Amino acid sequence: RTTISIILLCMHRSLAFSSLRILRNQYRPLGQVIGGRFSHKPAFTYRHLANTFTMDAATNKQEEEEDIPFTDDDDVGEVLDVEEVEGAATTADYNNNTYKELTSKFTTEDSLDIDTLPKGIPDKFYILSHASMPSGGFSMSDIQHAFSPEEIQRLKLQPENVTVPAALILLFPDHFTTQTRARKESRKRKILLHKGALTDGKFDRDKLKIAKVGDRVVPGFILAVQARMEHNYSESANHHKEPPFHLPVVYEDDYFALVNKPEGIVVFGPKGGGYGRMTVKSCLPWVITPPKLGVVSVLRRPTPVHRIDRGTSGLLVVAKTKPAMVELSRMFKERKAKKTYTAIVNGDILEPKDTSISNEEAEKLGVCIGDDDDVESRKRKWQVIDNELEDQNAVTVWRRVKQYTGIENARNNTLSMVELKPKTGRYHQLRRHMAWTGNCPLLGDKTYDGGGPARLLRENGFYLCSNKIVIEHPFYNSSQGRSMWEKVKEVEIKKCNDHKENIRIAEESDGRVLVYAEIDLPSKFNELTDLMGENSSAAAECKDEVA
């Protein structure tokens, strides 16, 4: 009896502690005290930036495309607080201007000559701005205006002796508006403390150190703001070996890039690993070019801002800088990034008249119809599917492009190529809309094809490719980036025209700078269409069918 009692007691304690660990992990971002421990881990860190964007907010599980309801077609990225993401400010020439003035001035420059800047700590960091504590100290009225009586007493603030965060608030009031912001910058090793005056206007390396939150600043001491100005993505590459798969770069500049994700590769691996280096994330440092010298707020490694399913190929948007990450993520959440998919479905998909819409109506729904010079194509109607998925609004605009008949094992011996433009993004939205509403699942889609003869058509996976995208430029449309765009506009447009036939960057009539990208369909599409070419008919030649 004693032995059994001990075993039961151990099992009970083990279960109890397991429950506490689960709860603590669930509420860790809130800093809850659970299981007798307090988690100081922040809700967001740059080191785990990629993981942040691949989490389901409801279940806190890492994305394994087929396992959780967060969609291959739903490319929503979590919108982060700009203050959290920017980290190092975008700054300018080295002088004693306010931080806000430095920020606005730097972002209007084409580039920054880092040879004119003092070197920071460690290597590859440079000092962008500095200010010294007045010889007579700060005025007590300024301290009382910036801090509450409780803070003054707790931090022991005196006119001639203050903490580093307090000094930052008093010296750079336009940028360091709160103690929280000042502490964060200090903990990110972005603040330097120089003990004493400059020598001939230069920093003495023996007197210079990385400032800590608890350090005290006295008259004559100098606080300097630094940022990483040299970037080498290969430092982040795993094991210093080239990736085991090819990841073409379709477009890139200093702020973001577009890559062509191959089929069968996940964007992010699941939490705890499992895919090794067979992920887009691990491959990016090898194929993406770091921003030029002078660009700050650069991510330690280029990071995708959304995801597409493992079985789907096509265009993936990648951020290079932290502000670009925030802006691109916002675009996907607000559905301003307009994507087009091409798929081959199993069956003779109908185009009912009662669900057809014109090009103008499709554009009003918010999808990009594009500049189609084919008059007959412009006259053709689109179809709209507006069926809820999991009690959420789900809208897909589509039309048939081509039809293939006489195909063995296909529904009605027919396959159809369709163009899909998702207005919303739900879990497997395109695949489910085609299978459930159109009654023609994607060719080779084992999840929704219903089995039967369709199983004989699964050997090459399902046929779905994100082959077009229209997206606003994350930097050139910002207030700081407009002047930069005016300087580089001709060069950027010519670069796209000279080297990328299906890539262009242009300024629209409303002033927005847009990037247009289109890629060729994967080889398996071409192989299939070549095989069936004799029995194909263009959709434009087919009559609209009524369900």
C-alpha positions in Angstrom: 0.0 0.0 0.0 2.8 2.4 0.8 4.5 1.8 -2.6 1.2 2.4 -4.4 0.5 5.6 -2.4 4.0 7.0 -3.3 3.5 6.2 -7.0 0.1 7.9 -7.1 1.5 10.9 -5.2 4.3 11.2 -7.8 1.9 11.0 -10.7 -0.3 13.6 -9.1 2.6 16.0 -8.6 3.9 15.4 -12.1 0.5 16.2 -13.6 0.2 19.3 -11.5 3.6 20.7 -12.5 2.9 19.8 -16.2 -0.3 21.9 -16.0 1.6 24.8 -14.4 4.2 24.7 -17.2 1.6 24.8 -19.8 -0.2 27.7 -18.2 3.1 29.6 -17.7 4.0 29.2 -21.4 0.5 30.3 -22.4 0.7 33.5 -20.4 4.4 34.1 -20.6 4.0 37.2 -22.9 1.9 38.8 -20.2 4.6 38.3 -17.6 2.3 36.3 -15.3 3.5 34.8 -12.1 2.7 31.1 -12.6 4.2 28.1 -10.8 6.2 30.3 -8.5 8.3 31.8 -11.3 8.2 35.1 -13.1 8.9 35.2 -16.8 10.9 38.2 -17.9 10.8 37.1 -21.6 9.3 40.0 -23.7 6.4 39.3 -26.0 8.5 40.2 -29.0 12.2 39.9 -29.7 14.1 40.3 -33.0 15.8 36.9 -32.5 12.4 35.2 -32.7 10.9 37.5 -35.2 10.2 34.7 -37.7 8.5 32.6 -35.1 6.2 35.5 -34.1 4.9 35.7 -37.6 4.2 32.0 -37.9 2.1 31.5 -34.7 -1.6 31.0 -34.5 -2.7 33.7 -32.0 -5.5 31.5 -30.7 -3.6 28.2 -30.1 0.0 29.6 -29.8 1.1 26.6 -32.0 3.8 26.8 -34.6 2.6 26.6 -38.2 2.8 23.3 -39.9 0.7 24.2 -43.0 -1.6 21.2 -43.1 -2.1 21.0 -39.3 -3.6 24.3 -38.0 -6.3 26.5 -39.4 -4.3 29.5 -40.5 -4.4 28.9 -44.3 -2.1 28.6 -47.2 -4.1 31.3 -48.9 -4.4 33.5 -45.9 -1.2 35.5 -45.8 -2.0 37.7 -42.8 1.1 38.6 -40.8 0.9 39.9 -37.3 1.1 43.7 -37.2 3.8 44.7 -34.7 4.2 47.9 -32.8 6.4 50.3 -34.8 8.2 51.3 -31.7 9.0 47.7 -30.9 10.2 46.9 -34.4 12.3 49.9 -35.3 14.8 49.2 -32.6 17.6 51.5 -33.9 16.3 54.7 -35.3 16.9 55.8 -38.9 19.4 58.6 -38.4 21.6 61.0 -40.1 24.8 62.9 -40.2 26.9 62.9 -37.0 26.1 66.1 -35.1 24.3 67.4 -32.0 20.9 67.9 -33.5 17.8 66.4 -31.9 17.1 62.7 -32.6 13.9 63.6 -34.5 15.8 66.0 -36.8 18.5 63.4 -37.4 15.9 60.8 -38.3 14.1 62.9 -40.9 17.4 64.1 -42.4 18.9 60.6 -42.8 16.0 59.1 -44.6 16.2 61.7 -47.3 19.8 60.9 -48.2 20.7 58.4 -51.0 23.4 56.9 -48.8 25.5 57.6 -45.8 29.3 57.7 -45.8 30.0 55.7 -42.7 33.7 56.7 -42.9 32.6 60.1 -41.5 31.0 58.5 -38.4 32.8 57.5 -35.2 33.0 53.8 -34.6 30.8 52.3 -31.9 31.0 49.1 -29.8 31.2 46.4 -31.1 32.5 46.4 -34.6 30.0 47.3 -37.4 28.3 49.7 -35.1 28.7 53.5 -35.7 27.8 56.5 -33.5 25.0 58.6 -35.1 24.3 61.2 -32.4 25.6 62.3 -29.1 24.8 64.9 -26.4 26.6 65.8 -23.1 25.2 66.5 -19.7 25.5 70.2 -19.0 28.4 71.2 -16.8 26.0 72.5 -14.2 23.7 69.6 -14.4 20.0 69.5 -15.4 17.6 72.0 -14.0 15.4 70.7 -11.2 12.4 72.1 -13.0 13.1 70.0 -16.1 13.5 66.9 -14.0 10.2 67.6 -12.2 8.5 68.2 -15.5 9.7 64.9 -17.0 9.3 62.6 -13.9 6.8 62.1 -11.2 7.8 62.8 -7.5 7.7 59.0 -6.9 10.1 58.4 -9.8 12.4 61.1 -8.7 12.6 59.6 -5.2 12.8 56.0 -6.4 15.6 56.7 -8.9 17.3 59.2 -6.7 17.4 61.8 -9.5 19.4 64.9 -8.8 20.4 67.8 -11.1 24.0 66.5 -11.2 23.3 62.8 -10.9 20.7 60.8 -13.0 20.3 57.4 -14.5 21.0 56.6 -18.1 17.3 56.3 -19.1 16.5 59.6 -17.3 19.4 61.3 -19.1 18.2 60.0 -22.5 14.7 61.5 -21.8 16.2 64.9 -20.9 18.8 65.0 -23.7 16.7 63.5 -26.5 13.1 64.4 -25.6 11.8 64.0 -29.1 12.8 60.3 -29.3 12.9 59.0 -25.8 9.5 60.0 -24.6 9.2 57.4 -21.9 11.4 55.5 -19.5 10.3 52.2 -21.1 11.6 53.3 -24.5 14.8 54.6 -23.0 15.4 51.3 -21.1 14.7 49.2 -24.2 17.2 51.1 -26.2 19.8 50.7 -23.5 19.2 47.0 -23.1 19.6 46.6 -26.9 23.1 48.0 -26.5 22.3 51.0 -28.6 23.5 53.6 -26.1 27.1 54.4 -25.3 28.5 56.3 -22.3 31.6 58.4 -22.7 33.1 59.3 -19.3 34.4 62.8 -19.9 34.6 65.3 -22.6 35.7 64.5 -26.2 39.4 64.9 -27.1 39.7 67.2 -30.2 36.1 66.4 -31.0 36.8 62.6 -31.0 35.7 59.8 -28.8 38.3 58.2 -26.5 37.9 54.5 -26.8 39.3 54.0 -23.3 36.5 56.2 -21.9 33.8 54.7 -24.0 31.5 51.8 -22.9 28.1 50.3 -23.6 25.7 52.1 -21.2 23.7 50.0 -18.7 20.3 51.0 -17.4 21.7 51.3 -13.9 24.7 53.5 -14.8 24.7 57.1 -13.5 25.4 60.2 -15.6 27.1 63.2 -14.1 28.2 66.6 -15.6 30.7 66.2 -18.4 29.5 62.6 -19.3 28.3 62.1 -22.9 25.6 59.7 -24.1 25.8 58.5 -27.7 23.3 56.7 -29.8 24.7 54.0 -32.1 23.3 51.6 -34.8 24.6 48.7 -36.7 25.6 49.9 -40.2 27.3 46.9 -41.8 25.3 43.8 -42.5 26.3 40.3 -43.7 23.5 37.8 -43.8 25.8 34.9 -44.3 26.7 35.2 -40.6 23.2 33.9 -39.9 23.4 31.0 -42.4 23.3 27.5 -40.8 26.5 25.6 -40.7 28.0 27.8 -43.4 26.7 25.4 -46.1 24.7 26.4 -49.2 21.0 25.5 -49.0 19.9 22.2 -50.3 17.4 23.7 -52.7 17.1 26.5 -55.2 15.3 29.7 -54.2 15.2 32.2 -57.0 15.1 36.0 -56.1 12.5 37.7 -58.4 12.9 41.3 -57.1 14.9 43.0 -54.3 16.0 46.4 -53.2 17.4 47.6 -49.9 14.1 47.2 -48.1 12.3 44.1 -49.2 12.5 41.2 -51.7 10.3 38.8 -53.6 11.4 35.2 -53.9 9.9 32.2 -55.8 9.2 29.5 -53.2 9.4 26.0 -54.7 6.7 23.4 -54.0 7.3 21.0 -51.1 9.3 23.5 -49.0 7.8 25.1 -45.9 8.3 28.8 -45.1 9.0 28.2 -41.4 9.7 25.0 -39.7 7.6 23.9 -36.7 8.5 24.9 -33.2 11.3 22.8 -31.9 12.6 22.0 -35.5 11.9 19.1 -37.7 12.8 20.4 -41.1 16.4 21.3 -40.5 17.6 23.5 -43.3 14.7 22.6 -45.6 12.9 25.8 -44.9 12.7 29.1 -46.8 13.8 31.0 -43.6 17.1 29.1 -43.4 17.8 29.6 -47.1 17.2 33.4 -47.3 20.5 34.6 -45.9 22.3 32.8 -48.8 20.2 34.3 -51.6 19.2 37.8 -50.4 21.7 40.6 -50.8 22.2 42.7 -47.6 21.2 46.4 -47.8 23.9 48.8 -48.8 26.0 50.6 -46.2 24.0 53.4 -44.6 20.7 51.6 -44.3 19.8 51.2 -40.7 17.1 49.3 -38.8 18.2 46.2 -40.8 16.9 42.8 -39.6 19.6 40.4 -38.5 18.3 38.1 -41.2 15.8 38.6 -44.0 12.4 37.4 -42.9 9.2 36.4 -44.7 6.2 38.5 -43.7 3.6 35.9 -44.6 3.4 32.3 -45.6 2.1 30.0 -48.3 1.4 26.3 -48.0 4.1 23.7 -48.3 2.4 22.3 -51.4 1.9 25.7 -53.0 4.7 27.3 -55.0 5.1 31.0 -55.9 5.8 34.5 -54.8 6.8 35.2 -51.2 7.4 38.6 -49.7 10.5 39.1 -47.6 11.4 42.1 -45.4 15.0 43.3 -45.0 14.4 46.1 -42.5 12.3 46.4 -39.4 10.1 49.3 -40.6 9.5 47.4 -43.8 8.5 44.3 -41.8 5.8 46.4 -40.0 4.5 48.1 -43.2 4.4 44.9 -45.2 2.7 43.0 -42.4 0.1 45.7 -42.2 -0.6 45.5 -45.9 -1.3 41.8 -45.7 -3.6 42.2 -42.7 -5.5 45.0 -44.4 -5.6 43.0 -47.7 -3.7 45.6 -49.7 -1.3 43.1 -51.1 -3.1 41.7 -54.1 -2.2 38.2 -55.2 -3.2 36.0 -58.1 -3.0 32.2 -58.1 -3.2 29.8 -61.1 -4.5 26.3 -60.5 -5.6 23.2 -62.4 -8.8 21.7 -61.1 -10.3 18.3 -61.6 -13.4 18.6 -63.7 -15.4 20.7 -66.1 -15.9 23.7 -63.8 -19.1 25.7 -64.5 -19.3 29.5 -64.8 -22.9 30.3 -63.7 -24.4 33.5 -65.0 -26.0 34.4 -61.6 -22.5 34.5 -59.9 -20.7 36.3 -62.8 -19.3 39.8 -62.4 -17.6 42.3 -64.8 -14.0 43.5 -64.6 -15.2 46.7 -63.0 -17.2 44.9 -60.3 -14.2 42.7 -59.6 -12.0 45.7 -59.1 -14.6 47.2 -56.7 -14.2 44.1 -54.6 -10.6 45.0 -54.2 -8.8 42.4 -56.4 -6.3 43.5 -59.0 -7.5 42.7 -62.6 -4.3 44.1 -64.2 -3.6 45.7 -67.5 -4.9 43.2 -70.0 -4.4 44.3 -73.6 -6.5 41.3 -74.9 -9.8 42.9 -75.8 -11.6 39.6 -75.7 -10.2 38.7 -72.4 -11.3 42.1 -71.0 -14.8 41.4 -72.1 -15.0 38.0 -70.3 -16.8 37.8 -67.0 -15.4 36.8 -63.6 -17.0 34.5 -61.1 -17.3 35.3 -57.4 -17.6 32.8 -54.6 -18.9 34.3 -51.4 -19.3 31.3 -49.0 -18.3 31.5 -45.3 -15.7 29.2 -43.9 -15.7 28.5 -40.2 -18.3 31.2 -39.8 -15.9 33.8 -41.3 -16.4 35.8 -44.5 -14.6 34.2 -47.5 -14.5 35.6 -51.0 -12.7 34.3 -54.0 -12.9 35.9 -57.5 -12.0 33.5 -60.3 -12.4 32.6 -64.0 -11.5 29.7 -66.2 -8.5 30.1 -68.5 -8.3 26.9 -70.4 -10.0 23.5 -70.6 -8.6 20.0 -71.3 -10.8 17.2 -72.4 -10.4 13.4 -72.9 -8.3 13.0 -69.7 -8.5 9.5 -68.2 -9.5 9.3 -64.5 -10.5 13.0 -64.4 -14.1 14.1 -63.6 -16.1 14.1 -66.8 -12.7 13.3 -68.4 -11.9 17.1 -68.1 -9.4 19.3 -66.4 -9.6 23.1 -66.2 -7.0 25.8 -65.6 -8.4 28.6 -63.5 -7.1 32.0 -62.3 -7.9 32.7 -58.7 -7.9 36.1 -56.9 -8.6 35.7 -53.1 -10.3 38.8 -51.6 -10.0 37.3 -48.1 -7.7 34.6 -46.7 -9.1 31.7 -44.8 -7.6 28.3 -44.0 -7.3 26.5 -47.4 -9.7 29.0 -48.9 -8.9 28.4 -52.5 -8.7 24.7 -52.2 -12.0 24.4 -50.3 -13.9 26.9 -52.5 -12.9 25.0 -55.7 -13.8 21.6 -54.1 -16.9 22.5 -52.2 -18.5 25.3 -54.2 -17.1 24.7 -57.6 -17.3 21.0 -57.2 -13.9 20.7 -58.9 -11.1 20.1 -56.4 -7.5 21.0 -57.3 -5.8 18.3 -59.3 -3.8 16.1 -57.0 -5.2 17.6 -53.7 -5.4 14.5 -51.5 -7.2 16.4 -48.8 -10.2 17.6 -50.8 -10.3 15.5 -54.0 -12.7 12.9 -52.5 -10.7 9.9 -53.4 -11.9 7.4 -56.1 -10.3 7.8 -59.5 -8.8 11.1 -58.4 -6.3 9.2 -56.3 -4.5 8.1 -59.5 -3.8 11.8 -60.3 -2.0 12.6 -57.0 1.6 11.7 -57.9 2.7 15.2 -58.6 1.0 17.0 -55.7 -1.7 19.6 -56.2 -1.4 22.3 -58.8 -1.5 25.7 -57.2 0.9 28.6 -57.8 1.0 32.1 -56.5 2.3 33.6 -59.7 1.3 37.3 -59.6 1.4 40.1 -57.0 0.9 43.8 -56.8 2.1 45.5 -53.6 2.8 49.0 -52.4 6.5 49.7 -51.8 7.1 49.6 -48.0 9.6 52.5 -48.0 9.0 54.7 -51.0 5.4 55.4 -50.0 6.4 56.6 -46.5 6.9 60.3 -45.7 10.6 59.8 -45.4 10.9 57.7 -48.5 9.1 60.0 -51.0 12.2 62.3 -51.5 14.4 59.2 -51.9 12.0 57.9 -54.6 12.2 61.1 -56.5 16.0 60.7 -56.6 16.1 57.0 -57.6 12.9 56.7 -59.6 14.5 56.7 -63.0 17.2 54.3 -62.0 14.8 51.8 -60.3 12.4 51.8 -63.3 15.2 51.3 -65.8 16.7 48.5 -63.7 13.4 46.6 -63.7 12.8 47.2 -67.4 16.3 46.2 -68.4 16.6 42.9 -66.4 13.1 41.7 -65.4 10.6 41.3 -68.2 7.7 40.5 -65.8 8.8 42.8 -63.0 8.2 46.5 -62.8 8.0 49.3 -60.3 5.9 52.4 -61.1 4.3 55.5 -59.7 0.6 55.5 -60.1 -1.6 58.5 -60.8 -2.5 58.8 -57.2 1.2 59.0 -56.2 1.6 55.5 -54.8 4.7 53.5 -55.8 3.7 49.9 -56.7 5.7 46.8 -57.4 4.2 44.4 -60.0 5.6 40.9 -60.3 4.7 37.9 -62.4 6.5 34.6 -62.6 6.3 31.6 -65.0 4.3 28.6 -63.8 6.3 25.7 -62.5 7.5 23.1 -64.9 4.9 20.5 -63.9 2.2 22.9 -65.2 3.9 23.1 -68.5 4.5 19.4 -68.7 0.9 18.7 -68.0 -0.4 21.3 -70.5 2.0 20.1 -73.2 0.8 16.5 -72.7 -2.9 17.6 -73.0 -2.3 20.3 -75.6 -4.1 18.5 -78.3 -7.3 18.3 -76.4 -7.3 21.8 -75.0 -9.5 24.7 -75.7 -9.1 28.3 -74.6 -11.7 29.5 -72.1 -12.3 32.6 -74.1 -13.6 30.4 -76.9 -15.9 28.4 -74.6 -19.4 29.5 -74.0 -20.5 30.5 -70.5 -22.3 27.6 -68.9 -25.3 27.8 -66.6 -25.4 25.6 -63.5 
